[in-house]
Amino acid sequence: MDNHTDRLKYLRLLASQYPNVQAASSEIIHLQAILSLPKGTEHFMSDLHGEADAFVHILNNASGAVREKVDIVLRDSLPADERARLATLIYYPEEKLEELASAASNRSEWYRITLSRLIDICRLCASKYTRAKVGRALPPWNGDIINELLNKNNDIYNKREYFDTVIASIIETDRAEDFIISMCSLIKRLVVDHLHIVGDIFDRGPRADIIMDMLMEHHSVDIQWGNHDVLWMGAATGSRTCIATVLSNSITYNNLEMVETGYGISLRPLALFADETYRNSDVCCFLPKSEAAGESDALDRTRAARMHKAIAVIQFKLEGQTILRNPSFHMDDRLLLDKIDYANGTVALRSGIYPLRDCDFPTIDPANPYLLTPEEHELMAQLKNAFLRSEKLQRHIRFLYSKGGLYKCFNGNLLFHGCIPMDENGEFLKFSFGGQELSGKALMDWCETVAREGYYAREGTPERQFGKDFLWFLWCGRNSPSFGRDHIATFERRLIADESTWAEPKNPYYSYYNEDAVCVRILHEFGLEGEHCHIVNGHIPVKTKDGESPIKAGGRLIVIDGGFCRAYQPTTGIAGYTLVFDSWGIHITAHEPFPGRRNAIRDNKDILSTSMAFDRSENRIRIRETDNGLLIQQKIDDLKALLAAFRRGEIKEDNHGGE
């Protein structure tokens, strides 16, 4: 079949949707008009690490974009403190509304004024979208009324009383608060057209599950998997190695609430095993981190330390089994349990022999150190079953798979969490997997495919087992794209006092990503060309307090991990970077530590932020210049070809709606 015949076949299919000249012409007019609209605002966040309160606030304020809209509309008519209260109302309408309404001398008048202000702000936010797109964002129960209010025109005399009557009726029927909440939600939805999460939702902070719930409710989001995310993805597949590591991390950061309360995974079997096995053991090396002295009583900390030691020993054993199963990982030097001299209490590393802080391991058989005891085997079977049966965890992980990947190209930007692995010469590092050499984009694509097989391949197949093991490799494997280091020094940090052994050398990528030519080569590898293309990177916190800039290679690469997680903030000096890409260009925002949800609501305390535009467009960016614009233009071209086919008589028009 020749190309003309294929094309005609496609156009006939298109004609089933647009059956005549009138229908095709109307759609062309509509689509061409869309191309002239300003591009929607993209919001980028990275390395959330379970900090749900800070995430919710930055999501609500869109890194200052919501307050900017409030100021544009009301700067000349409302003082700054009142604009701050209104912004807080938009961020937290359910919590803030009653406080503001009850403080007003005339509640009905406050409702009227507030609704009018919110309508004006919402009208500004909606002005860059078609009415159809705004209509899809409206709540079903009152969307028609809000749509009427958004199209209010004070210059139309005949409708002035109509609009006033609508608002008066809303107040009279006691629905003002419901409408205010709906308007606040609509403003936040319209301010940000698309949300990017550049990795590491999980670990360290208290409630990654709350963040995942909110992401699942978001109207448009994509996620680039971070190494902490793939670890939880591995745990959800039933990988015992990933499960043990997840629990070890959770105890380290005193963060079991999410495991037990968030995901309903009982740790009672681990607690019982730990109390029985390590009751008389030294557990001082395994005490969880605390934010303040006296946060937990001594008994709870000791019990947590026993649990930590129990699961850490199992973790080291299972990691060893995973490495032995997979010689292609090239991680034999991380087999450390067989390097321990149990009599002398030392371990032999590549760099020398070091004394261990703890050598009391009653479950380790020196002759076969990676073998689980029957009790450990039974414990892991119980924990595996709990992870597999956590409905909420499985739902969240399926969402990560459906909305996520290792990288994404979007509107000229390349997004990934970790790195594109490189060698010492700045060339793409080659990995040998499955009898083939992989590097650059081909490596990233292959890694993502295997990561999906770890979850979706049939249980019991070699593909499933290797996929589960590979998810652990992505978490901490040598130079893996989502980890980007030579090795993870969990064993050394836990058991060796000499801090020189704690180093985790970074992949050479993190030296070369300061060079413009290298970033251009990476972008080219992923099919991106042009001066306005960028790499958006997470994973390695920017040490702002030491003078480090998040902008690398003259603006070609932006690192937006600036310390969202509180555990990193003493190192970074700030509380994270976020990125906003609107129709005027790209702005990076540095955030101060979040004052807390209660302070934000009670005192109208926003996150103090400093925004900097570093890629400003001379002309406003239109939809025609975006990825979606290219798709729309392709459809326009197809519809024009259909029009031509109608006019040549190659395809007959249907002017009767198919009757």
C-alpha positions as CSV (number, residue, x, y, z in Angstrom):
1,M,0.0,0.0,0.0
2,D,1.6,3.4,-1.1
3,N,1.8,6.5,1.1
4,H,-1.1,8.2,-0.7
5,T,-3.4,5.3,0.0
6,D,-2.3,5.2,3.6
7,R,-2.8,8.9,3.9
8,L,-6.3,8.7,2.4
9,K,-7.2,5.9,4.8
10,Y,-6.1,8.1,7.7
11,L,-8.1,11.1,6.4
12,R,-11.2,8.9,6.1
13,L,-10.9,8.0,9.8
14,L,-10.5,11.7,10.6
15,A,-13.6,12.4,8.6
16,S,-15.6,10.2,10.9
17,Q,-15.0,12.9,13.6
18,Y,-15.1,15.9,11.2
19,P,-17.6,14.8,8.5
20,N,-17.8,17.9,6.4
21,V,-16.1,21.2,5.4
22,Q,-18.0,23.2,8.1
23,A,-16.9,20.9,10.9
24,A,-13.2,20.7,9.8
25,S,-13.1,24.5,9.2
26,S,-14.5,25.2,12.6
27,E,-12.0,23.0,14.3
28,I,-9.1,24.6,12.4
29,I,-10.3,28.1,13.5
30,H,-10.5,26.9,17.1
31,L,-7.1,25.2,17.1
32,Q,-5.3,28.1,15.4
33,A,-6.7,30.5,18.0
34,I,-5.4,28.2,20.8
35,L,-1.9,28.4,19.3
36,S,-1.9,32.2,19.9
37,L,-2.6,31.9,23.6
38,P,0.2,32.3,26.1
39,K,1.8,29.0,27.3
40,G,0.6,27.7,30.6
41,T,2.7,28.0,33.7
42,E,4.9,25.0,34.7
43,H,5.9,24.5,38.3
44,F,9.0,22.4,39.2
45,M,9.7,20.9,42.6
46,S,12.4,18.3,43.7
47,D,13.6,16.3,46.6
48,L,10.5,16.7,48.8
49,H,11.5,13.9,51.1
50,G,8.3,13.6,53.0
51,E,8.0,17.2,54.0
52,A,4.3,17.3,53.5
53,D,3.5,20.7,55.2
54,A,6.2,22.6,53.2
55,F,5.1,20.8,50.0
56,V,1.5,21.7,50.5
57,H,2.3,25.3,51.1
58,I,4.5,25.7,48.1
59,L,2.0,23.8,46.0
60,N,-0.7,26.2,47.2
61,N,1.3,29.4,46.6
62,A,2.9,28.1,43.4
63,S,6.3,29.5,44.5
64,G,4.8,33.0,44.8
65,A,2.8,32.9,41.6
66,V,-0.5,33.1,43.5
67,R,0.6,36.1,45.6
68,E,1.8,37.7,42.4
69,K,-1.7,37.5,40.9
70,V,-3.2,38.9,44.1
71,D,-0.9,41.8,43.9
72,I,-1.5,42.5,40.2
73,V,-5.2,42.7,40.8
74,L,-5.3,44.5,44.2
75,R,-2.1,46.3,44.6
76,D,-3.7,49.7,44.0
77,S,-6.8,49.1,46.2
78,L,-5.7,47.0,49.1
79,P,-2.8,47.3,51.7
80,A,-0.1,44.7,51.8
81,D,-1.3,43.1,55.1
82,E,-4.8,42.6,53.7
83,R,-3.4,41.2,50.5
84,A,-1.4,38.7,52.6
85,R,-4.6,37.7,54.5
86,L,-6.4,37.1,51.2
87,A,-3.5,35.1,49.8
88,T,-3.6,32.9,52.9
89,L,-7.3,32.4,52.4
90,I,-6.5,31.2,48.8
91,Y,-3.8,28.8,50.2
92,Y,-5.9,27.4,53.0
93,P,-9.6,28.3,52.5
94,E,-11.1,25.7,54.8
95,E,-8.9,26.7,57.7
96,K,-8.8,30.5,57.2
97,L,-12.3,31.3,56.1
98,E,-14.1,31.2,59.5
99,E,-11.4,33.3,61.2
100,L,-11.6,36.1,58.6
101,A,-15.4,36.0,58.2
102,S,-16.1,36.1,62.0
103,A,-13.7,39.0,62.4
104,A,-15.7,41.2,60.0
105,S,-18.2,43.7,61.4
106,N,-20.7,42.7,58.7
107,R,-20.3,39.1,57.7
108,S,-22.5,39.4,54.6
109,E,-20.7,42.4,53.3
110,W,-17.4,40.6,53.9
111,Y,-18.7,37.7,51.8
112,R,-19.7,40.0,49.0
113,I,-16.4,41.9,48.9
114,T,-14.3,38.7,49.2
115,L,-16.2,36.9,46.4
116,S,-15.8,40.0,44.2
117,R,-12.1,40.1,44.8
118,L,-11.7,36.3,44.2
119,I,-13.7,36.6,41.0
120,D,-11.4,39.4,39.7
121,I,-8.2,37.3,40.6
122,C,-9.7,34.2,39.0
123,R,-10.6,36.1,35.9
124,L,-7.0,37.2,35.5
125,C,-5.8,33.5,36.0
126,A,-8.4,32.3,33.5
127,S,-7.5,34.8,30.8
128,K,-4.7,32.7,29.2
129,Y,-7.0,29.7,28.7
130,T,-9.9,28.9,26.4
131,R,-13.4,29.0,28.0
132,A,-13.6,25.2,27.4
133,K,-10.5,24.5,29.4
134,V,-11.6,26.8,32.2
135,G,-15.0,25.0,32.1
136,R,-13.3,21.6,32.6
137,A,-11.6,23.0,35.7
138,L,-14.8,24.2,37.3
139,P,-16.5,22.1,40.1
140,P,-19.6,20.3,38.9
141,W,-22.0,21.5,41.5
142,N,-21.5,25.3,41.0
143,G,-19.4,25.5,37.9
144,D,-22.1,27.1,35.7
145,I,-22.6,29.9,38.2
146,I,-18.9,30.5,38.6
147,N,-18.5,30.5,34.8
148,E,-21.2,33.2,34.6
149,L,-19.3,35.3,37.2
150,L,-16.0,34.9,35.4
151,N,-17.5,36.4,32.3
152,K,-18.9,39.4,34.1
153,N,-18.4,42.6,32.2
154,N,-19.2,45.8,34.1
155,D,-19.6,47.7,30.9
156,I,-22.6,45.7,29.9
157,Y,-25.4,47.7,31.4
158,N,-28.1,45.1,30.9
159,K,-26.3,42.5,33.0
160,R,-24.9,44.6,35.8
161,E,-27.9,43.9,38.1
162,Y,-27.9,40.2,37.0
163,F,-24.3,39.7,38.4
164,D,-25.1,41.6,41.6
165,T,-28.2,39.4,42.1
166,V,-26.1,36.2,41.6
167,I,-23.7,37.2,44.4
168,A,-26.5,38.4,46.7
169,S,-28.3,35.1,46.2
170,I,-25.2,33.1,46.9
171,I,-24.9,34.9,50.3
172,E,-28.7,34.7,51.0
173,T,-28.8,30.9,50.5
174,D,-25.8,30.4,52.9
175,R,-23.5,29.1,50.1
176,A,-21.0,31.9,50.2
177,E,-18.4,29.9,52.1
178,D,-18.7,27.0,49.6
179,F,-18.3,29.4,46.7
180,I,-15.3,31.0,48.3
181,I,-13.6,27.6,48.8
182,S,-14.4,26.7,45.2
183,M,-13.0,30.0,43.9
184,C,-9.8,29.5,45.9
185,S,-9.3,26.0,44.5
186,L,-10.0,27.2,41.0
187,I,-7.4,30.0,41.3
188,K,-4.7,27.6,42.4
189,R,-5.6,25.2,39.6
190,L,-5.5,27.9,36.9
191,V,-2.2,29.5,38.2
192,V,-0.3,26.3,37.5
193,D,-1.0,24.4,34.3
194,H,1.4,21.6,34.9
195,L,3.5,20.3,37.8
196,H,6.8,18.5,37.5
197,I,8.3,16.6,40.5
198,V,11.9,15.9,39.8
199,G,12.4,13.0,42.2
200,D,12.7,11.9,45.8
201,I,9.2,12.1,47.3
202,F,10.0,9.5,49.9
203,D,12.2,9.1,53.0
204,R,13.6,11.3,55.7
205,G,10.5,13.5,56.2
206,P,7.5,12.3,58.1
207,R,4.6,11.9,55.5
208,A,5.5,11.2,51.9
209,D,2.1,9.3,51.8
210,I,0.3,12.7,52.2
211,I,2.3,14.1,49.3
212,M,1.4,11.2,47.2
213,D,-2.3,11.6,48.0
214,M,-2.1,15.2,46.8
215,L,-0.2,14.4,43.7
216,M,-2.8,11.8,42.8
217,E,-5.4,14.6,43.0
218,H,-3.5,17.1,40.9
219,H,-4.9,17.9,37.5
220,S,-1.6,17.6,35.5
221,V,1.6,16.1,36.9
222,D,4.7,14.1,35.9
223,I,7.3,12.6,38.1
224,Q,11.0,11.8,37.5
225,W,11.9,8.9,39.8
226,G,14.6,9.6,42.4
227,N,16.7,6.9,44.0
228,H,14.5,7.1,47.2
229,D,11.4,6.6,45.1
230,V,12.7,3.6,43.2
231,L,13.7,2.1,46.6
232,W,10.0,2.3,47.7
233,M,8.9,1.0,44.3
234,G,11.2,-2.0,44.9
235,A,9.7,-2.5,48.3
236,A,6.2,-2.5,46.8
237,T,7.3,-5.3,44.4
238,G,8.1,-7.5,47.4
239,S,11.9,-7.1,47.1
240,R,13.2,-8.1,50.5
241,T,16.4,-6.2,50.0
242,C,14.4,-3.0,49.3
243,I,12.0,-3.6,52.2
244,A,14.9,-4.0,54.7
245,T,16.5,-0.9,53.3
246,V,13.3,1.1,53.5
247,L,12.7,0.1,57.1
248,S,16.4,0.8,58.0
249,N,16.1,4.3,56.5
250,S,12.7,4.9,58.3
251,I,14.1,4.0,61.7
252,T,17.3,6.1,61.1
253,Y,15.2,9.2,60.6
254,N,12.8,8.3,63.4
255,N,10.1,8.1,60.7
256,L,8.0,5.0,61.4
257,E,4.7,6.9,61.5
258,M,4.4,6.8,57.7
259,V,5.1,3.1,57.5
260,E,2.7,2.2,60.3
261,T,0.0,4.9,60.2
262,G,0.4,6.1,56.6
263,Y,0.6,2.6,55.0
264,G,-0.8,0.4,57.7
265,I,2.3,-1.9,57.8
266,S,2.6,-3.5,61.2
267,L,6.2,-3.6,62.5
268,R,5.2,-5.6,65.5
269,P,6.9,-8.8,64.1
270,L,10.2,-6.8,63.7
271,A,9.9,-5.3,67.3
272,L,9.3,-8.8,68.8
273,F,12.2,-10.3,66.8
274,A,14.5,-7.5,67.8
275,D,13.6,-7.6,71.5
276,E,14.2,-11.3,71.6
277,T,17.4,-11.4,69.5
278,Y,19.2,-8.2,70.6
279,R,17.9,-7.7,74.1
280,N,21.4,-8.1,75.5
281,S,23.3,-6.6,72.6
282,D,25.0,-3.2,72.2
283,V,22.8,-1.1,70.0
284,C,24.3,2.4,70.5
285,C,25.4,2.5,66.8
286,F,21.8,2.1,65.7
287,L,20.1,4.8,67.7
288,P,17.7,6.8,65.5
289,K,18.4,10.4,64.7
290,S,16.5,12.9,66.8
291,E,15.9,16.6,66.1
292,A,16.2,17.5,69.8
293,A,17.5,15.8,72.9
294,G,14.8,14.1,75.0
295,E,12.4,13.8,72.0
296,S,11.9,10.1,72.8
297,D,12.3,8.5,76.1
298,A,15.3,6.1,76.6
299,L,13.1,3.0,76.5
300,D,11.6,3.9,73.1
301,R,14.9,4.9,71.6
302,T,16.5,1.6,72.8
303,R,13.7,-0.4,71.4
304,A,14.0,1.5,68.1
305,A,17.7,0.9,68.1
306,R,17.2,-2.9,68.5
307,M,14.7,-2.9,65.6
308,H,17.3,-0.9,63.6
309,K,20.1,-3.3,64.3
310,A,17.9,-6.2,63.5
311,I,16.8,-4.9,60.1
312,A,20.2,-3.4,59.3
313,V,21.9,-6.8,59.7
314,I,19.2,-8.4,57.5
315,Q,19.7,-5.5,55.0
316,F,23.5,-6.2,54.8
317,K,22.8,-9.9,54.3
318,L,20.2,-9.4,51.6
319,E,22.3,-6.8,49.8
320,G,25.1,-9.4,49.7
321,Q,22.7,-11.9,48.2
322,T,21.6,-9.4,45.6
323,I,25.2,-8.6,44.6
324,L,26.1,-12.3,44.4
325,R,23.0,-12.9,42.1
326,N,24.0,-10.1,39.8
327,P,27.7,-10.0,38.8
328,S,26.7,-7.4,36.1
329,F,26.3,-4.9,38.9
330,H,30.1,-5.0,39.5
331,M,29.6,-4.4,43.2
332,D,31.7,-7.3,44.7
333,D,33.7,-4.8,46.7
334,R,30.5,-4.1,48.7
335,L,30.4,-7.6,50.0
336,L,31.6,-6.6,53.5
337,L,30.2,-9.2,55.9
338,D,32.8,-11.8,54.8
339,K,35.5,-9.2,55.3
340,I,34.9,-9.0,59.0
341,D,37.5,-10.4,61.4
342,Y,35.0,-11.4,64.1
343,A,37.8,-12.3,66.6
344,N,39.6,-9.0,66.3
345,G,36.5,-6.8,65.6
346,T,37.8,-5.3,62.4
347,V,36.8,-5.1,58.7
348,A,38.9,-5.0,55.6
349,L,38.0,-2.4,53.1
350,R,39.7,-1.4,49.9
351,S,41.4,1.4,51.7
352,G,42.6,-0.6,54.7
353,I,41.6,-2.5,57.9
354,Y,39.4,-0.6,60.3
355,P,38.1,-1.4,63.8
356,L,34.3,-1.9,64.1
357,R,32.3,0.1,66.7
358,D,30.1,-3.0,67.1
359,C,30.9,-6.6,66.4
360,D,28.1,-8.2,68.3
361,F,26.1,-10.0,65.6
362,P,24.4,-13.1,67.0
363,T,22.6,-13.9,63.7
364,I,25.7,-13.9,61.4
365,D,27.4,-17.1,60.7
366,P,31.0,-16.2,59.8
367,A,31.2,-19.3,57.6
368,N,28.1,-18.2,55.6
369,P,27.6,-14.5,56.5
370,Y,24.9,-13.7,53.9
371,L,22.5,-16.5,54.9
372,L,19.4,-15.5,56.8
373,T,18.6,-17.4,60.0
374,P,15.2,-19.3,59.9
375,E,13.8,-16.6,62.2
376,E,15.1,-13.8,60.0
377,H,13.6,-15.6,57.0
378,E,10.2,-15.8,58.6
379,L,10.3,-12.2,59.7
380,M,11.1,-11.0,56.1
381,A,8.2,-13.2,54.8
382,Q,5.8,-11.4,57.2
383,L,7.1,-8.0,56.2
384,K,7.0,-8.8,52.5
385,N,3.4,-9.9,52.9
386,A,2.6,-6.6,54.7
387,F,4.1,-4.5,52.0
388,L,2.4,-6.4,49.2
389,R,-0.9,-6.2,51.0
390,S,-0.8,-2.4,51.7
391,E,-3.5,-1.2,49.4
392,K,-2.5,2.5,49.8
393,L,1.2,1.8,49.1
394,Q,0.3,-0.3,46.0
395,R,-2.0,2.5,44.8
396,H,0.8,5.1,45.2
397,I,3.4,3.0,43.5
398,R,1.1,2.3,40.5
399,F,0.7,6.1,40.3
400,L,4.5,6.5,40.3
401,Y,4.7,4.0,37.4
402,S,1.9,5.6,35.4
403,K,3.0,9.2,35.8
404,G,6.7,8.7,36.2
405,G,9.9,7.7,34.6
406,L,13.7,8.2,34.8
407,Y,13.6,11.3,32.7
408,K,11.2,13.6,30.7
409,C,11.6,16.0,27.8
410,F,9.0,18.7,28.1
411,N,8.9,22.1,26.3
412,G,12.6,22.1,25.5
413,N,13.7,21.1,29.0
414,L,15.3,17.7,30.0
415,L,14.2,16.7,33.5
416,F,15.9,13.9,35.5
417,H,16.7,13.4,39.2
418,G,20.3,12.0,39.4
419,C,22.7,12.1,36.5
420,I,23.6,10.9,33.0
421,P,26.5,8.7,34.1
422,M,29.9,9.8,32.7
423,D,33.4,8.5,32.8
424,E,36.5,10.4,33.9
425,N,37.0,11.8,30.3
426,G,33.5,13.3,30.2
427,E,32.1,10.7,27.9
428,F,28.9,8.8,28.5
429,L,29.7,5.9,30.8
430,K,29.1,2.5,29.2
431,F,27.3,-0.2,31.2
432,S,27.2,-3.9,30.1
433,F,23.8,-5.4,30.7
434,G,22.1,-8.2,29.0
435,G,24.9,-8.7,26.5
436,Q,24.8,-5.1,25.3
437,E,26.7,-1.9,26.0
438,L,24.4,1.0,27.0
439,S,25.1,4.7,27.7
440,G,23.3,8.0,27.5
441,K,19.6,8.0,26.5
442,A,19.7,4.3,25.5
443,L,20.9,3.5,29.1
444,M,18.1,5.5,30.6
445,D,15.4,3.9,28.4
446,W,16.7,0.4,29.2
447,C,16.8,1.1,32.9
448,E,13.3,2.3,32.9
449,T,12.1,-0.7,31.0
450,V,13.7,-3.1,33.5
451,A,12.3,-1.0,36.5
452,R,8.8,-1.6,35.1
453,E,9.4,-5.3,34.7
454,G,10.3,-5.5,38.4
455,Y,6.7,-4.5,39.1
456,Y,4.7,-5.7,36.1
457,A,6.4,-8.9,35.0
458,R,4.8,-12.1,36.1
459,E,5.8,-13.3,39.6
460,G,8.4,-16.1,39.5
461,T,9.9,-15.2,36.1
462,P,13.5,-14.2,35.6
463,E,12.4,-10.8,34.4
464,R,10.5,-10.1,37.6
465,Q,13.4,-11.2,39.8
466,F,16.0,-9.2,37.9
467,G,13.7,-6.2,37.7
468,K,13.3,-6.3,41.5
469,D,17.1,-6.5,42.0
470,F,17.6,-3.7,39.5
471,L,15.3,-1.4,41.4
472,W,17.7,-1.8,44.3
473,F,20.6,-1.2,41.9
474,L,19.0,2.1,40.8
475,W,18.7,3.0,44.5
476,C,22.4,2.7,45.4
477,G,24.3,0.8,42.6
478,R,27.6,1.9,41.3
479,N,27.1,5.0,39.1
480,S,23.4,4.2,38.6
481,P,21.5,7.1,36.9
482,S,19.3,7.8,39.9
483,F,22.1,7.5,42.5
484,G,25.2,8.9,40.7
485,R,27.8,7.8,43.2
486,D,30.5,5.1,43.4
487,H,28.8,3.4,46.4
488,I,26.6,4.1,49.4
489,A,28.5,4.0,52.7
490,T,25.7,2.8,55.0
491,F,27.8,0.0,56.5
492,E,30.7,2.4,57.2
493,R,28.6,5.2,58.6
494,R,26.9,2.7,60.9
495,L,29.9,0.7,62.1
496,I,33.2,2.5,61.5
497,A,34.2,5.5,63.5
498,D,36.8,6.7,61.0
499,E,34.8,9.3,58.9
500,S,37.3,9.0,56.0
501,T,35.5,5.8,55.1
502,W,32.1,7.5,54.9
503,A,32.9,9.2,51.6
504,E,30.5,8.4,48.7
505,P,32.4,9.6,45.6
506,K,30.2,11.3,43.0
507,N,30.1,10.3,39.4
508,P,32.2,12.6,37.1
509,Y,29.0,14.0,35.7
510,Y,28.9,16.3,38.7
511,S,32.2,17.9,37.7
512,Y,31.4,18.1,34.0
513,Y,27.8,19.5,34.4
514,N,29.4,23.0,35.0
515,E,30.5,23.0,31.3
516,D,28.2,24.4,28.7
517,A,29.5,22.1,25.9
518,V,28.8,19.0,28.1
519,C,25.2,20.1,28.8
520,V,24.6,20.9,25.1
521,R,25.9,17.4,24.3
522,I,23.5,15.8,26.9
523,L,20.6,17.8,25.5
524,H,21.5,16.8,22.0
525,E,21.5,13.1,23.1
526,F,17.9,13.5,24.1
527,G,16.9,15.4,20.9
528,L,16.8,18.9,22.4
529,E,18.5,21.8,20.5
530,G,18.5,25.5,20.9
531,E,19.7,28.3,23.3
532,H,16.5,28.0,25.4
533,C,16.8,24.3,26.2
534,H,17.8,23.4,29.8
535,I,18.5,20.5,32.1
536,V,16.5,20.5,35.3
537,N,18.3,18.4,37.9
538,G,17.6,17.3,41.5
539,H,19.4,14.9,43.9
540,I,22.5,16.8,45.0
541,P,21.7,19.6,47.5
542,V,23.1,23.0,46.5
543,K,25.2,24.4,49.4
544,T,23.9,27.9,49.1
545,K,25.5,29.0,52.4
546,D,28.9,28.2,50.9
547,G,28.2,30.3,47.9
548,E,27.3,27.6,45.5
549,S,24.8,28.5,42.8
550,P,22.0,26.3,41.5
551,I,22.6,27.6,38.0
552,K,25.3,25.7,36.2
553,A,27.0,26.0,32.8
554,G,25.8,29.6,32.3
555,G,22.2,28.6,32.7
556,R,22.2,25.4,30.7
557,L,21.5,23.4,33.8
558,I,19.6,24.2,37.0
559,V,19.8,22.2,40.2
560,I,16.6,22.5,42.2
561,D,17.5,20.4,45.3
562,G,18.3,23.1,47.8
563,G,17.3,21.5,51.0
564,F,13.5,21.0,51.0
565,C,14.2,18.3,53.6
566,R,14.8,19.7,57.1
567,A,17.6,17.2,57.6
568,Y,19.6,18.9,54.8
569,Q,18.9,22.5,55.7
570,P,22.0,23.0,58.0
571,T,24.1,21.9,55.0
572,T,22.4,23.9,52.3
573,G,21.5,27.0,54.3
574,I,18.0,27.3,52.7
575,A,14.9,25.2,52.4
576,G,14.9,24.3,48.7
577,Y,14.7,25.7,45.2
578,T,11.7,25.6,42.9
579,L,11.3,26.6,39.3
580,V,8.5,28.4,37.5
581,F,8.4,28.4,33.7
582,D,5.7,30.8,32.5
583,S,5.0,32.6,29.3
584,W,7.7,35.2,30.1
585,G,10.5,32.8,30.8
586,I,12.1,30.7,33.7
587,H,12.3,31.9,37.2
588,I,14.2,30.1,40.0
589,T,13.0,30.7,43.6
590,A,15.0,30.1,46.8
591,H,12.9,29.4,49.8
592,E,13.5,30.0,53.5
593,P,12.5,27.3,56.0
594,F,8.7,27.0,56.3
595,P,7.4,28.5,59.5
596,G,4.9,25.7,59.9
597,R,1.3,25.2,58.8
598,R,-0.1,26.8,62.0
599,N,1.9,29.9,61.7
600,A,1.2,30.2,58.0
601,I,-2.6,30.1,58.6
602,R,-2.7,32.1,61.9
603,D,-0.1,34.8,61.1
604,N,-0.4,34.8,57.3
605,K,3.3,33.8,57.2
606,D,4.3,32.8,53.7
607,I,7.5,31.1,53.0
608,L,10.0,33.9,52.5
609,S,11.3,33.4,48.9
610,T,13.7,35.1,46.6
611,S,12.9,34.8,42.9
612,M,15.4,35.3,40.0
613,A,14.6,35.3,36.3
614,F,17.5,33.7,34.4
615,D,16.0,33.0,31.0
616,R,13.7,35.8,30.1
617,S,11.9,35.7,26.8
618,E,11.9,38.9,24.7
619,N,8.5,38.0,23.4
620,R,5.8,36.2,25.3
621,I,5.9,32.5,24.7
622,R,2.8,31.2,23.0
623,I,1.3,27.7,22.9
624,R,2.5,27.3,19.3
625,E,6.1,27.2,20.7
626,T,5.4,24.3,23.1
627,D,5.3,20.5,22.7
628,N,1.5,20.6,22.8
629,G,1.5,23.4,20.2
630,L,3.4,21.1,17.8
631,L,0.8,18.4,18.3
632,I,-2.0,21.0,17.7
633,Q,-0.2,22.2,14.5
634,Q,0.0,18.6,13.3
635,K,-3.7,18.2,13.8
636,I,-4.3,21.5,11.9
637,D,-2.2,20.3,9.0
638,D,-4.2,17.0,9.0
639,L,-7.5,18.9,9.0
640,K,-6.3,21.2,6.1
641,A,-5.5,18.0,4.2
642,L,-9.0,16.7,5.0
643,L,-10.5,20.0,3.6
644,A,-8.5,19.6,0.4
645,A,-9.7,15.9,0.1
646,F,-13.3,17.1,0.5
647,R,-12.9,19.7,-2.1
648,R,-11.2,17.3,-4.6
649,G,-13.9,14.8,-4.0
650,E,-11.5,12.1,-2.8
651,I,-13.6,11.9,0.4
652,K,-17.4,12.7,0.3
653,E,-18.8,15.1,2.8
654,D,-21.5,13.9,5.2
655,N,-23.8,16.9,5.8
656,H,-26.5,15.0,7.6
657,G,-24.6,13.9,10.7
658,G,-24.3,10.3,9.6
659,E,-28.0,9.9,9.1
